[in-house]
């Protein structure tokens, strides 16, 4: 017989119920997609019984969607953009957090202002710049437009401000310059924020459809989301096959988030401590 925990308060129990209900609402669509992806289809190349479950949908989706090439392109673009954003955000965030110079607050406001400007609003000037540089239909067209991000700069700036200044002063006494302090002191301590930025950037680039759709037309440059969009147009009525393709495109980012979720939570929690 179930016995309630006497240490569990009514408010905590209500919060637990609400969280469980929220988790159920969020996970239910994912469960339906995953379950549907194993359903038999009439277009399957194998003789699959109507009452059986099979991995045939995944094999067909992987081959017809050409996901191997799409995975390689998406991984390359996502890693490149993530690396650029970590470098630029670390340098700019450290400067805004520690260096004293005229116009620092105004520059910070400009960085924050970029967060409210939709990327779609800038697509025409970005396209013209890329065309002028002969970068259309190249990997650089999908990398350079988002190589710098205001969110990453603000995130690391907030986290750097939570690190005691005395650690930097001790490193300076030992003869370290600004770059050495950033590399050997600040970045190791800012690991949760760096993991948070990595997850945000990598997942955002992996799920991005807009840049590959606008800046590329070559089939060999198609990314996972572009392949998935084309796949959905081709197999609109084949729901099990479509759900298998969606699962293939979703699993990598889910695994990546599960691996780094602890550092992600720490980074988000710590960046709001000091303004």
Secondary structure, 3 states (H helix, E strand, C coil): CCCCCCCCCHHHHHHHHHHHHHHHHHHHHHHHHHHHCCECCCCCCCCCCCCCECCHHHHHHHHHCCHHHHHHHHHHHHHHHHHHHHHHHHHHHHHHHHCCCCCHHHHHHHHHHHHHCCHHHHHHHHHHHHHHCCCCCCCHHHHHHHCCCHHHHHHHHHHHCCCCHHHHHHHHHCCCCHHHHHHHHHHHHCHHHHHHHHHHHHHHHHCCCHHHHHHCCCHHHCCHHHHHHHHHHHCCCCHHHHHHHHHHHHHHHHHHHHHHHHHHHHHHHHCCCCC
